[in-house]
C-alpha cells in the first residue's frame, strides 16, 4: 500500500521587511503557536488556485496567481500525522487588508519583522521562511536519517 501525502500551500505575504503570521487555534501541541497562513490542496485543484482560495478563506485578501513566486518545497513527516509536501509561495501584492476570517482556527494575525520572528513559530513554516533569505529550494523535516 502506498503512503498518502497531503499537499499544503503556504503564503508568505511580505510587507516591506515584515511577514504576516497567524497564531494557530488547533487544540493540539501547536495551539497558540505562530504559523504562516496556509491550507490544503483540494482534489481537482491546481496549486496556485489553492493559494488564491486559501488567501480569501483565511485572511480575506485576493491574490493574483501571476504575483506568486514559489520559494521553497518542504517534505515533512511527524508521528501520528500523514506525510506532507509543503509549497511556500511569496507575494508582495494583494487586494484588501488581511483579517482573521477563520477565528475557529486562528487566534490572530500579526506582522513581524523577518529578522525578529516569534520564538514560538512552528518549525515546519520556518523552513519556507528561511528560504526567503537563503534561497534554498528544498528541505526535509522529521524524516529518519
C-alpha positions, 0 to 999 in steps of 0.5 A: 500500500502506498503512503498518502501525502497531503499537499499544503500551500503556504503564503508568505505575504511580505510587507516591506521587511515584515511577514504576516503570521497567524497564531494557530487555534488547533487544540493540539501541541501547536495551539497558540503557536505562530504559523504562516497562513496556509491550507490544503490542496483540494482534489481537482485543484491546481496549486496556485488556485489553492493559494488564491482560495486559501488567501480569501478563506483565511485572511480575506485578501485576493491574490493574483496567481501571476504575483506568486513566486514559489520559494521553497518545497518542504517534505515533512513527516511527524508521528501520528500525522500523514506525510506532507509536501509543503509549497511556500509561495511569496507575494508582495501584492494583494487586494484588501487588508488581511483579517482573521476570517477563520477565528475557529482556527486562528487566534490572530494575525500579526506582522513581524519583522523577518529578522525578529520572528516569534520564538514560538513559530512552528518549525515546519513554516520556518523552513519556507521562511528561511528560504526567503533569505537563503534561497534554498529550494528544498528541505526535509523535516522529521524524516529518519536519517 
